[in-house]
Amino acid sequence: MPVYEYECSGCKKIFEIQQRVADAPLTVCPECGAEVRKLISMSSFQLKGSGWYSDGYSNCSSNVGKGGGGSSGADAGNTCSAGGGCCHCPAAQ
């Protein structure tokens, strides 16, 4: 279950609460009853290291494990407005 961070406008307390994604956001502070606002906080999830990338999650199947960083030779000329040529993109086929 995700943890959300809120700040109270009355007592200025910053607190965290576990809520389901489908739950409505809090509107009142549990301490003083004043209005609260949801904060955008830094995620604790990080992709570090080379394992997830070099395993081929962003490469074409013909380029897996070769340490390539994007498109294969067949896709090199097919670029889209987003700035890349993805072998899995329906527009590139």
SEFIZA-3560 file (N, C-alpha, C; in Angstrom, 3 decimals):
REM SEFIZA-3560
<numar><xx>0.848</xx><yy>-1.168</yy><zz>0.000</zz><atom>N</atom></numar>
<numar><xx>0.000</xx><yy>0.000</yy><zz>0.000</zz><atom>CA</atom></numar>
<numar><xx>0.903</xx><yy>1.243</yy><zz>0.000</zz><atom>C</atom></numar>
<numar><xx>0.601</xx><yy>2.220</yy><zz>-0.858</zz><atom>N</atom></numar>
<numar><xx>1.433</xx><yy>3.417</yy><zz>-0.942</zz><atom>CA</atom></numar>
<numar><xx>1.360</xx><yy>4.285</yy><zz>0.320</zz><atom>C</atom></numar>
<numar><xx>2.431</xx><yy>4.992</yy><zz>0.566</zz><atom>N</atom></numar>
<numar><xx>2.503</xx><yy>5.943</yy><zz>1.676</zz><atom>CA</atom></numar>
<numar><xx>2.451</xx><yy>7.344</yy><zz>1.082</zz><atom>C</atom></numar>
<numar><xx>1.521</xx><yy>8.159</yy><zz>1.576</zz><atom>N</atom></numar>
<numar><xx>1.374</xx><yy>9.527</yy><zz>1.101</zz><atom>CA</atom></numar>
<numar><xx>1.750</xx><yy>10.491</yy><zz>2.210</zz><atom>C</atom></numar>
<numar><xx>2.295</xx><yy>11.630</yy><zz>1.823</zz><atom>N</atom></numar>
<numar><xx>2.756</xx><yy>12.639</yy><zz>2.760</zz><atom>CA</atom></numar>
<numar><xx>1.850</xx><yy>13.864</yy><zz>2.651</zz><atom>C</atom></numar>
<numar><xx>1.446</xx><yy>14.393</yy><zz>3.793</zz><atom>N</atom></numar>
<numar><xx>0.559</xx><yy>15.552</yy><zz>3.858</zz><atom>CA</atom></numar>
<numar><xx>1.173</xx><yy>16.614</yy><zz>4.756</zz><atom>C</atom></numar>
<numar><xx>0.784</xx><yy>17.884</yy><zz>4.516</zz><atom>N</atom></numar>
<numar><xx>1.197</xx><yy>18.995</yy><zz>5.370</zz><atom>CA</atom></numar>
<numar><xx>-0.051</xx><yy>19.741</yy><zz>5.820</zz><atom>C</atom></numar>
<numar><xx>-0.126</xx><yy>20.016</yy><zz>7.121</zz><atom>N</atom></numar>
<numar><xx>-1.264</xx><yy>20.728</yy><zz>7.692</zz><atom>CA</atom></numar>
<numar><xx>-1.030</xx><yy>22.234</yy><zz>7.561</zz><atom>C</atom></numar>
<numar><xx>-2.074</xx><yy>22.948</yy><zz>7.141</zz><atom>N</atom></numar>
<numar><xx>-1.952</xx><yy>24.409</yy><zz>7.014</zz><atom>CA</atom></numar>
<numar><xx>-2.094</xx><yy>25.110</yy><zz>8.369</zz><atom>C</atom></numar>
<numar><xx>-2.673</xx><yy>24.422</yy><zz>9.361</zz><atom>N</atom></numar>
<numar><xx>-2.859</xx><yy>25.020</yy><zz>10.684</zz><atom>CA</atom></numar>
<numar><xx>-1.655</xx><yy>24.842</yy><zz>11.586</zz><atom>C</atom></numar>
<numar><xx>-1.333</xx><yy>23.596</yy><zz>11.919</zz><atom>N</atom></numar>
<numar><xx>-0.236</xx><yy>23.316</yy><zz>12.859</zz><atom>CA</atom></numar>
<numar><xx>1.107</xx><yy>23.091</yy><zz>12.159</zz><atom>C</atom></numar>
<numar><xx>1.114</xx><yy>23.129</yy><zz>10.829</zz><atom>N</atom></numar>
<numar><xx>2.335</xx><yy>22.964</yy><zz>10.008</zz><atom>CA</atom></numar>
<numar><xx>2.999</xx><yy>21.604</yy><zz>10.177</zz><atom>C</atom></numar>
<numar><xx>2.276</xx><yy>20.654</yy><zz>10.729</zz><atom>N</atom></numar>
<numar><xx>2.818</xx><yy>19.311</yy><zz>10.906</zz><atom>CA</atom></numar>
<numar><xx>2.836</xx><yy>18.593</yy><zz>9.558</zz><atom>C</atom></numar>
<numar><xx>3.923</xx><yy>17.883</yy><zz>9.289</zz><atom>N</atom></numar>
<numar><xx>4.036</xx><yy>17.042</yy><zz>8.095</zz><atom>CA</atom></numar>
<numar><xx>3.945</xx><yy>15.598</yy><zz>8.578</zz><atom>C</atom></numar>
<numar><xx>3.029</xx><yy>14.828</yy><zz>7.971</zz><atom>N</atom></numar>
<numar><xx>2.827</xx><yy>13.455</yy><zz>8.399</zz><atom>CA</atom></numar>
<numar><xx>2.602</xx><yy>12.552</yy><zz>7.190</zz><atom>C</atom></numar>
<numar><xx>2.806</xx><yy>11.266</yy><zz>7.412</zz><atom>N</atom></numar>
<numar><xx>2.620</xx><yy>10.259</yy><zz>6.375</zz><atom>CA</atom></numar>
<numar><xx>1.458</xx><yy>9.356</yy><zz>6.753</zz><atom>C</atom></numar>
<numar><xx>0.776</xx><yy>8.845</yy><zz>5.740</zz><atom>N</atom></numar>
<numar><xx>-0.332</xx><yy>7.927</yy><zz>5.973</zz><atom>CA</atom></numar>
<numar><xx>-0.376</xx><yy>6.906</yy><zz>4.842</zz><atom>C</atom></numar>
<numar><xx>-0.659</xx><yy>5.657</yy><zz>5.193</zz><atom>N</atom></numar>
<numar><xx>-0.823</xx><yy>4.608</yy><zz>4.183</zz><atom>CA</atom></numar>
<numar><xx>-2.257</xx><yy>4.645</yy><zz>3.687</zz><atom>C</atom></numar>
<numar><xx>-2.421</xx><yy>4.707</yy><zz>2.371</zz><atom>N</atom></numar>
<numar><xx>-3.739</xx><yy>4.719</yy><zz>1.760</zz><atom>CA</atom></numar>
<numar><xx>-3.706</xx><yy>3.885</yy><zz>0.497</zz><atom>C</atom></numar>
<numar><xx>-4.854</xx><yy>3.321</yy><zz>0.151</zz><atom>N</atom></numar>
<numar><xx>-4.968</xx><yy>2.659</yy><zz>-1.137</zz><atom>CA</atom></numar>
<numar><xx>-4.993</xx><yy>3.722</yy><zz>-2.215</zz><atom>C</atom></numar>
<numar><xx>-4.614</xx><yy>3.352</yy><zz>-3.427</zz><atom>N</atom></numar>
<numar><xx>-4.620</xx><yy>4.285</yy><zz>-4.547</zz><atom>CA</atom></numar>
<numar><xx>-6.037</xx><yy>4.787</yy><zz>-4.806</zz><atom>C</atom></numar>
<numar><xx>-7.025</xx><yy>3.938</yy><zz>-4.592</zz><atom>N</atom></numar>
<numar><xx>-8.422</xx><yy>4.298</yy><zz>-4.841</zz><atom>CA</atom></numar>
<numar><xx>-9.027</xx><yy>5.165</yy><zz>-3.738</zz><atom>C</atom></numar>
<numar><xx>-8.366</xx><yy>5.276</yy><zz>-2.576</zz><atom>N</atom></numar>
<numar><xx>-8.889</xx><yy>6.088</yy><zz>-1.474</zz><atom>CA</atom></numar>
<numar><xx>-8.828</xx><yy>7.574</yy><zz>-1.821</zz><atom>C</atom></numar>
<numar><xx>-9.804</xx><yy>8.308</yy><zz>-1.311</zz><atom>N</atom></numar>
<numar><xx>-9.809</xx><yy>9.767</yy><zz>-1.494</zz><atom>CA</atom></numar>
<numar><xx>-8.709</xx><yy>10.377</yy><zz>-0.623</zz><atom>C</atom></numar>
<numar><xx>-8.062</xx><yy>11.454</yy><zz>-1.104</zz><atom>N</atom></numar>
<numar><xx>-7.026</xx><yy>12.091</yy><zz>-0.300</zz><atom>CA</atom></numar>
<numar><xx>-7.617</xx><yy>12.713</yy><zz>0.974</zz><atom>C</atom></numar>
<numar><xx>-6.778</xx><yy>12.817</yy><zz>2.008</zz><atom>N</atom></numar>
<numar><xx>-7.214</xx><yy>13.457</yy><zz>3.247</zz><atom>CA</atom></numar>
<numar><xx>-7.482</xx><yy>14.938</yy><zz>2.996</zz><atom>C</atom></numar>
<numar><xx>-8.409</xx><yy>15.498</yy><zz>3.753</zz><atom>N</atom></numar>
<numar><xx>-8.718</xx><yy>16.922</yy><zz>3.623</zz><atom>CA</atom></numar>
<numar><xx>-8.539</xx><yy>17.670</yy><zz>4.939</zz><atom>C</atom></numar>
<numar><xx>-8.568</xx><yy>16.940</yy><zz>6.068</zz><atom>N</atom></numar>
<numar><xx>-8.410</xx><yy>17.586</yy><zz>7.375</zz><atom>CA</atom></numar>
<numar><xx>-7.304</xx><yy>16.907</yy><zz>8.173</zz><atom>C</atom></numar>
<numar><xx>-6.631</xx><yy>17.703</yy><zz>8.986</zz><atom>N</atom></numar>
<numar><xx>-5.545</xx><yy>17.217</yy><zz>9.832</zz><atom>CA</atom></numar>
<numar><xx>-6.117</xx><yy>16.399</yy><zz>10.992</zz><atom>C</atom></numar>
<numar><xx>-5.558</xx><yy>15.213</yy><zz>11.249</zz><atom>N</atom></numar>
<numar><xx>-6.052</xx><yy>14.412</yy><zz>12.359</zz><atom>CA</atom></numar>
<numar><xx>-5.708</xx><yy>15.016</yy><zz>13.729</zz><atom>C</atom></numar>
<numar><xx>-4.739</xx><yy>15.933</yy><zz>13.787</zz><atom>N</atom></numar>
<numar><xx>-4.329</xx><yy>16.551</yy><zz>15.055</zz><atom>CA</atom></numar>
<numar><xx>-5.180</xx><yy>17.767</yy><zz>15.413</zz><atom>C</atom></numar>
<numar><xx>-5.306</xx><yy>18.714</yy><zz>14.467</zz><atom>N</atom></numar>
<numar><xx>-5.970</xx><yy>19.977</yy><zz>14.791</zz><atom>CA</atom></numar>
<numar><xx>-7.239</xx><yy>20.249</yy><zz>13.983</zz><atom>C</atom></numar>
<numar><xx>-7.494</xx><yy>19.475</yy><zz>12.938</zz><atom>N</atom></numar>
<numar><xx>-8.703</xx><yy>19.646</yy><zz>12.148</zz><atom>CA</atom></numar>
<numar><xx>-8.612</xx><yy>20.676</yy><zz>11.034</zz><atom>C</atom></numar>
<numar><xx>-7.439</xx><yy>21.268</yy><zz>10.852</zz><atom>N</atom></numar>
<numar><xx>-7.247</xx><yy>22.258</yy><zz>9.783</zz><atom>CA</atom></numar>
<numar><xx>-7.100</xx><yy>21.544</yy><zz>8.438</zz><atom>C</atom></numar>
<numar><xx>-7.119</xx><yy>22.323</yy><zz>7.384</zz><atom>N</atom></numar>
<numar><xx>-6.992</xx><yy>21.785</yy><zz>6.028</zz><atom>CA</atom></numar>
<numar><xx>-5.572</xx><yy>21.268</yy><zz>5.784</zz><atom>C</atom></numar>
<numar><xx>-5.475</xx><yy>20.155</yy><zz>5.051</zz><atom>N</atom></numar>
<numar><xx>-4.166</xx><yy>19.596</yy><zz>4.689</zz><atom>CA</atom></numar>
<numar><xx>-4.021</xx><yy>19.572</yy><zz>3.174</zz><atom>C</atom></numar>
<numar><xx>-2.779</xx><yy>19.515</yy><zz>2.730</zz><atom>N</atom></numar>
<numar><xx>-2.494</xx><yy>19.370</yy><zz>1.307</zz><atom>CA</atom></numar>
<numar><xx>-1.521</xx><yy>18.220</yy><zz>1.127</zz><atom>C</atom></numar>
<numar><xx>-1.711</xx><yy>17.492</yy><zz>0.036</zz><atom>N</atom></numar>
<numar><xx>-0.850</xx><yy>16.352</yy><zz>-0.273</zz><atom>CA</atom></numar>
<numar><xx>0.464</xx><yy>16.869</yy><zz>-0.833</zz><atom>C</atom></numar>
<numar><xx>1.565</xx><yy>16.338</yy><zz>-0.337</zz><atom>N</atom></numar>
<numar><xx>2.895</xx><yy>16.717</yy><zz>-0.811</zz><atom>CA</atom></numar>
<numar><xx>3.382</xx><yy>15.712</yy><zz>-1.836</zz><atom>C</atom></numar>
<numar><xx>4.212</xx><yy>16.174</yy><zz>-2.718</zz><atom>N</atom></numar>
<numar><xx>4.878</xx><yy>15.292</yy><zz>-3.670</zz><atom>CA</atom></numar>
<numar><xx>6.272</xx><yy>15.059</yy><zz>-3.102</zz><atom>C</atom></numar>
<numar><xx>6.527</xx><yy>13.835</yy><zz>-2.705</zz><atom>N</atom></numar>
<numar><xx>7.808</xx><yy>13.528</yy><zz>-2.083</zz><atom>CA</atom></numar>
<numar><xx>8.617</xx><yy>12.602</yy><zz>-2.962</zz><atom>C</atom></numar>
<numar><xx>9.895</xx><yy>12.529</yy><zz>-2.680</zz><atom>N</atom></numar>
<numar><xx>10.812</xx><yy>11.721</yy><zz>-3.472</zz><atom>CA</atom></numar>
<numar><xx>10.504</xx><yy>10.233</yy><zz>-3.273</zz><atom>C</atom></numar>
<numar><xx>10.514</xx><yy>9.516</yy><zz>-4.337</zz><atom>N</atom></numar>
<numar><xx>10.275</xx><yy>8.086</yy><zz>-4.283</zz><atom>CA</atom></numar>
<numar><xx>11.498</xx><yy>7.368</yy><zz>-3.733</zz><atom>C</atom></numar>
<numar><xx>11.267</xx><yy>6.270</yy><zz>-3.038</zz><atom>N</atom></numar>
<numar><xx>12.390</xx><yy>5.479</yy><zz>-2.534</zz><atom>CA</atom></numar>
<numar><xx>12.799</xx><yy>4.413</yy><zz>-3.546</zz><atom>C</atom></numar>
<numar><xx>12.084</xx><yy>4.310</yy><zz>-4.659</zz><atom>N</atom></numar>
<numar><xx>12.382</xx><yy>3.324</yy><zz>-5.693</zz><atom>CA</atom></numar>
<numar><xx>13.401</xx><yy>3.893</yy><zz>-6.666</zz><atom>C</atom></numar>
<numar><xx>14.511</xx><yy>3.198</yy><zz>-6.843</zz><atom>N</atom></numar>
<numar><xx>15.548</xx><yy>3.643</yy><zz>-7.766</zz><atom>CA</atom></numar>
<numar><xx>16.067</xx><yy>2.450</yy><zz>-8.559</zz><atom>C</atom></numar>
<numar><xx>16.351</xx><yy>2.686</yy><zz>-9.824</zz><atom>N</atom></numar>
<numar><xx>16.995</xx><yy>1.669</yy><zz>-10.652</zz><atom>CA</atom></numar>
<numar><xx>18.475</xx><yy>2.007</yy><zz>-10.705</zz><atom>C</atom></numar>
<numar><xx>19.282</xx><yy>1.211</yy><zz>-10.043</zz><atom>N</atom></numar>
<numar><xx>20.724</xx><yy>1.454</yy><zz>-10.009</zz><atom>CA</atom></numar>
<numar><xx>21.447</xx><yy>0.269</yy><zz>-10.622</zz><atom>C</atom></numar>
<numar><xx>22.601</xx><yy>0.530</yy><zz>-11.153</zz><atom>N</atom></numar>
<numar><xx>23.413</xx><yy>-0.520</yy><zz>-11.731</zz><atom>CA</atom></numar>
<numar><xx>23.091</xx><yy>-0.742</yy><zz>-13.194</zz><atom>C</atom></numar>
<numar><xx>23.758</xx><yy>-1.684</yy><zz>-13.789</zz><atom>N</atom></numar>
<numar><xx>23.591</xx><yy>-1.916</yy><zz>-15.215</zz><atom>CA</atom></numar>
<numar><xx>22.717</xx><yy>-3.132</yy><zz>-15.511</zz><atom>C</atom></numar>
<numar><xx>22.301</xx><yy>-3.879</yy><zz>-14.513</zz><atom>N</atom></numar>
<numar><xx>21.576</xx><yy>-5.125</yy><zz>-14.730</zz><atom>CA</atom></numar>
<numar><xx>20.265</xx><yy>-4.975</yy><zz>-15.458</zz><atom>C</atom></numar>
<numar><xx>19.407</xx><yy>-4.050</yy><zz>-15.050</zz><atom>N</atom></numar>
<numar><xx>18.084</xx><yy>-3.955</yy><zz>-15.666</zz><atom>CA</atom></numar>
<numar><xx>18.175</xx><yy>-3.498</yy><zz>-17.108</zz><atom>C</atom></numar>
<numar><xx>19.140</xx><yy>-2.675</yy><zz>-17.432</zz><atom>N</atom></numar>
<numar><xx>19.269</xx><yy>-2.151</yy><zz>-18.794</zz><atom>CA</atom></numar>
<numar><xx>19.923</xx><yy>-3.169</yy><zz>-19.717</zz><atom>C</atom></numar>
<numar><xx>20.997</xx><yy>-3.794</yy><zz>-19.285</zz><atom>N</atom></numar>
<numar><xx>21.728</xx><yy>-4.705</yy><zz>-20.158</zz><atom>CA</atom></numar>
<numar><xx>21.012</xx><yy>-6.050</yy><zz>-20.315</zz><atom>C</atom></numar>
<numar><xx>19.971</xx><yy>-6.305</yy><zz>-19.532</zz><atom>N</atom></numar>
<numar><xx>19.201</xx><yy>-7.531</yy><zz>-19.704</zz><atom>CA</atom></numar>
<numar><xx>18.269</xx><yy>-7.452</yy><zz>-20.899</zz><atom>C</atom></numar>
<numar><xx>18.172</xx><yy>-6.307</yy><zz>-21.529</zz><atom>N</atom></numar>
<numar><xx>17.413</xx><yy>-6.197</yy><zz>-22.752</zz><atom>CA</atom></numar>
<numar><xx>16.042</xx><yy>-5.585</yy><zz>-22.619</zz><atom>C</atom></numar>
<numar><xx>15.721</xx><yy>-4.989</yy><zz>-21.502</zz><atom>N</atom></numar>
<numar><xx>14.392</xx><yy>-4.412</yy><zz>-21.346</zz><atom>CA</atom></numar>
<numar><xx>14.169</xx><yy>-3.211</yy><zz>-22.251</zz><atom>C</atom></numar>
<numar><xx>15.213</xx><yy>-2.583</yy><zz>-22.698</zz><atom>N</atom></numar>
<numar><xx>15.030</xx><yy>-1.435</yy><zz>-23.575</zz><atom>CA</atom></numar>
<numar><xx>15.573</xx><yy>-1.695</yy><zz>-24.974</zz><atom>C</atom></numar>
<numar><xx>16.049</xx><yy>-2.886</yy><zz>-25.241</zz><atom>N</atom></numar>
<numar><xx>16.642</xx><yy>-3.203</yy><zz>-26.534</zz><atom>CA</atom></numar>
<numar><xx>15.751</xx><yy>-4.148</yy><zz>-27.333</zz><atom>C</atom></numar>
<numar><xx>16.030</xx><yy>-4.239</yy><zz>-28.612</zz><atom>N</atom></numar>
<numar><xx>15.357</xx><yy>-5.220</yy><zz>-29.471</zz><atom>CA</atom></numar>
<numar><xx>15.926</xx><yy>-6.591</yy><zz>-29.170</zz><atom>C</atom></numar>
<numar><xx>15.193</xx><yy>-7.644</yy><zz>-29.496</zz><atom>N</atom></numar>
<numar><xx>15.646</xx><yy>-8.997</yy><zz>-29.179</zz><atom>CA</atom></numar>
<numar><xx>16.941</xx><yy>-9.347</yy><zz>-29.909</zz><atom>C</atom></numar>
<numar><xx>17.173</xx><yy>-8.747</yy><zz>-31.065</zz><atom>N</atom></numar>
<numar><xx>18.404</xx><yy>-9.039</yy><zz>-31.800</zz><atom>CA</atom></numar>
<numar><xx>19.604</xx><yy>-8.328</yy><zz>-31.206</zz><atom>C</atom></numar>
<numar><xx>19.371</xx><yy>-7.401</yy><zz>-30.271</zz><atom>N</atom></numar>
<numar><xx>20.453</xx><yy>-6.600</yy><zz>-29.707</zz><atom>CA</atom></numar>
<numar><xx>20.655</xx><yy>-6.897</yy><zz>-28.228</zz><atom>C</atom></numar>
<numar><xx>19.966</xx><yy>-7.900</yy><zz>-27.670</zz><atom>N</atom></numar>
<numar><xx>20.030</xx><yy>-8.205</yy><zz>-26.245</zz><atom>CA</atom></numar>
<numar><xx>21.414</xx><yy>-8.709</yy><zz>-25.879</zz><atom>C</atom></numar>
<numar><xx>21.953</xx><yy>-8.203</yy><zz>-24.766</zz><atom>N</atom></numar>
<numar><xx>23.224</xx><yy>-8.676</yy><zz>-24.255</zz><atom>CA</atom></numar>
<numar><xx>24.442</xx><yy>-8.142</yy><zz>-24.964</zz><atom>C</atom></numar>
<numar><xx>24.267</xx><yy>-7.297</yy><zz>-25.966</zz><atom>N</atom></numar>
<numar><xx>25.411</xx><yy>-6.770</yy><zz>-26.700</zz><atom>CA</atom></numar>
<numar><xx>25.868</xx><yy>-5.434</yy><zz>-26.141</zz><atom>C</atom></numar>
<numar><xx>25.184</xx><yy>-4.959</yy><zz>-25.083</zz><atom>N</atom></numar>
<numar><xx>25.584</xx><yy>-3.694</yy><zz>-24.482</zz><atom>CA</atom></numar>
<numar><xx>25.148</xx><yy>-2.495</yy><zz>-25.285</zz><atom>C</atom></numar>
<numar><xx>24.327</xx><yy>-2.706</yy><zz>-26.315</zz><atom>N</atom></numar>
<numar><xx>23.843</xx><yy>-1.602</yy><zz>-27.123</zz><atom>CA</atom></numar>
<numar><xx>22.902</xx><yy>-0.741</yy><zz>-26.326</zz><atom>C</atom></numar>
<numar><xx>22.792</xx><yy>0.516</yy><zz>-26.714</zz><atom>N</atom></numar>
<numar><xx>21.994</xx><yy>1.409</yy><zz>-25.918</zz><atom>CA</atom></numar>
<numar><xx>20.730</xx><yy>1.855</yy><zz>-26.574</zz><atom>C</atom></numar>
<numar><xx>20.239</xx><yy>1.199</yy><zz>-27.597</zz><atom>N</atom></numar>
<numar><xx>19.014</xx><yy>1.698</yy><zz>-28.196</zz><atom>CA</atom></numar>
<numar><xx>18.591</xx><yy>0.876</yy><zz>-29.367</zz><atom>C</atom></numar>
<numar><xx>18.631</xx><yy>1.504</yy><zz>-30.549</zz><atom>N</atom></numar>
<numar><xx>18.105</xx><yy>0.838</yy><zz>-31.733</zz><atom>CA</atom></numar>
<numar><xx>19.163</xx><yy>-0.011</yy><zz>-32.406</zz><atom>C</atom></numar>
<numar><xx>18.714</xx><yy>-1.039</yy><zz>-33.089</zz><atom>N</atom></numar>
<numar><xx>19.624</xx><yy>-1.889</yy><zz>-33.842</zz><atom>CA</atom></numar>
<numar><xx>19.900</xx><yy>-1.254</yy><zz>-35.197</zz><atom>C</atom></numar>
<numar><xx>20.746</xx><yy>-1.862</yy><zz>-35.970</zz><atom>N</atom></numar>
<numar><xx>21.092</xx><yy>-1.330</yy><zz>-37.279</zz><atom>CA</atom></numar>
<numar><xx>19.890</xx><yy>-1.217</yy><zz>-38.190</zz><atom>C</atom></numar>
<numar><xx>18.934</xx><yy>-2.153</yy><zz>-38.089</zz><atom>N</atom></numar>
<numar><xx>17.743</xx><yy>-2.113</yy><zz>-38.936</zz><atom>CA</atom></numar>
<numar><xx>16.848</xx><yy>-0.938</yy><zz>-38.595</zz><atom>C</atom></numar>
<numar><xx>16.876</xx><yy>-0.484</yy><zz>-37.357</zz><atom>N</atom></numar>
<numar><xx>16.017</xx><yy>0.606</yy><zz>-36.922</zz><atom>CA</atom></numar>
<numar><xx>16.719</xx><yy>1.959</yy><zz>-36.958</zz><atom>C</atom></numar>
<numar><xx>17.985</xx><yy>2.001</yy><zz>-37.290</zz><atom>N</atom></numar>
<numar><xx>18.772</xx><yy>3.227</yy><zz>-37.180</zz><atom>CA</atom></numar>
<numar><xx>18.184</xx><yy>4.377</yy><zz>-37.976</zz><atom>C</atom></numar>
<numar><xx>17.569</xx><yy>4.121</yy><zz>-39.125</zz><atom>N</atom></numar>
<numar><xx>17.006</xx><yy>5.197</yy><zz>-39.927</zz><atom>CA</atom></numar>
<numar><xx>15.582</xx><yy>5.562</yy><zz>-39.547</zz><atom>C</atom></numar>
<numar><xx>14.909</xx><yy>4.728</yy><zz>-38.773</zz><atom>N</atom></numar>
<numar><xx>13.520</xx><yy>4.977</yy><zz>-38.394</zz><atom>CA</atom></numar>
<numar><xx>13.464</xx><yy>5.751</yy><zz>-37.087</zz><atom>C</atom></numar>
<numar><xx>13.357</xx><yy>7.046</yy><zz>-37.174</zz><atom>N</atom></numar>
<numar><xx>13.239</xx><yy>7.837</yy><zz>-35.965</zz><atom>CA</atom></numar>
<numar><xx>11.871</xx><yy>8.485</yy><zz>-35.938</zz><atom>C</atom></numar>
<numar><xx>11.350</xx><yy>8.677</yy><zz>-34.761</zz><atom>N</atom></numar>
<numar><xx>10.037</xx><yy>9.296</yy><zz>-34.620</zz><atom>CA</atom></numar>
<numar><xx>10.192</xx><yy>10.669</yy><zz>-33.990</zz><atom>C</atom></numar>
<numar><xx>9.093</xx><yy>11.365</yy><zz>-33.849</zz><atom>N</atom></numar>
<numar><xx>9.137</xx><yy>12.698</yy><zz>-33.261</zz><atom>CA</atom></numar>
<numar><xx>9.560</xx><yy>12.668</yy><zz>-31.809</zz><atom>C</atom></numar>
<numar><xx>9.435</xx><yy>11.489</yy><zz>-31.149</zz><atom>N</atom></numar>
<numar><xx>9.868</xx><yy>11.366</yy><zz>-29.758</zz><atom>CA</atom></numar>
<numar><xx>11.387</xx><yy>11.235</yy><zz>-29.660</zz><atom>C</atom></numar>
<numar><xx>12.057</xx><yy>11.027</yy><zz>-30.767</zz><atom>N</atom></numar>
<numar><xx>13.517</xx><yy>11.013</yy><zz>-30.766</zz><atom>CA</atom></numar>
<numar><xx>14.144</xx><yy>9.642</yy><zz>-30.696</zz><atom>C</atom></numar>
<numar><xx>13.532</xx><yy>8.633</yy><zz>-31.234</zz><atom>N</atom></numar>
<numar><xx>14.143</xx><yy>7.309</yy><zz>-31.204</zz><atom>CA</atom></numar>
<numar><xx>13.476</xx><yy>6.371</yy><zz>-32.171</zz><atom>C</atom></numar>
<numar><xx>14.116</xx><yy>5.246</yy><zz>-32.425</zz><atom>N</atom></numar>
<numar><xx>13.531</xx><yy>4.225</yy><zz>-33.273</zz><atom>CA</atom></numar>
<numar><xx>13.390</xx><yy>2.950</yy><zz>-32.476</zz><atom>C</atom></numar>
<numar><xx>12.209</xx><yy>2.640</yy><zz>-32.037</zz><atom>N</atom></numar>
<numar><xx>11.982</xx><yy>1.479</yy><zz>-31.199</zz><atom>CA</atom></numar>
<numar><xx>11.466</xx><yy>0.331</yy><zz>-32.049</zz><atom>C</atom></numar>
<numar><xx>12.119</xx><yy>-0.836</yy><zz>-31.948</zz><atom>N</atom></numar>
<numar><xx>11.713</xx><yy>-1.973</yy><zz>-32.767</zz><atom>CA</atom></numar>
<numar><xx>10.344</xx><yy>-2.521</yy><zz>-32.390</zz><atom>C</atom></numar>
<numar><xx>9.827</xx><yy>-2.187</yy><zz>-31.205</zz><atom>N</atom></numar>
<numar><xx>8.531</xx><yy>-2.680</yy><zz>-30.756</zz><atom>CA</atom></numar>
<numar><xx>7.408</xx><yy>-1.680</yy><zz>-31.046</zz><atom>C</atom></numar>
<numar><xx>7.728</xx><yy>-0.543</yy><zz>-31.585</zz><atom>N</atom></numar>
<numar><xx>6.740</xx><yy>0.487</yy><zz>-31.862</zz><atom>CA</atom></numar>
<numar><xx>5.967</xx><yy>0.135</yy><zz>-33.150</zz><atom>C</atom></numar>
<numar><xx>4.619</xx><yy>0.148</yy><zz>-33.110</zz><atom>N</atom></numar>
<numar><xx>3.844</xx><yy>-0.172</yy><zz>-34.307</zz><atom>CA</atom></numar>
<numar><xx>4.128</xx><yy>0.790</yy><zz>-35.462</zz><atom>C</atom></numar>
<numar><xx>4.488</xx><yy>2.021</yy><zz>-35.170</zz><atom>N</atom></numar>
<numar><xx>4.775</xx><yy>3.002</yy><zz>-36.218</zz><atom>CA</atom></numar>
<numar><xx>6.076</xx><yy>2.686</yy><zz>-36.957</zz><atom>C</atom></numar>
<numar><xx>6.983</xx><yy>1.940</yy><zz>-36.323</zz><atom>N</atom></numar>
<numar><xx>8.265</xx><yy>1.642</yy><zz>-36.934</zz><atom>CA</atom></numar>
<numar><xx>8.200</xx><yy>0.401</yy><zz>-37.826</zz><atom>C</atom></numar>
<numar><xx>7.092</xx><yy>-0.335</yy><zz>-37.784</zz><atom>N</atom></numar>
<numar><xx>7.019</xx><yy>-1.585</yy><zz>-38.556</zz><atom>CA</atom></numar>
<numar><xx>6.355</xx><yy>-1.396</yy><zz>-39.889</zz><atom>C</atom></numar>
//
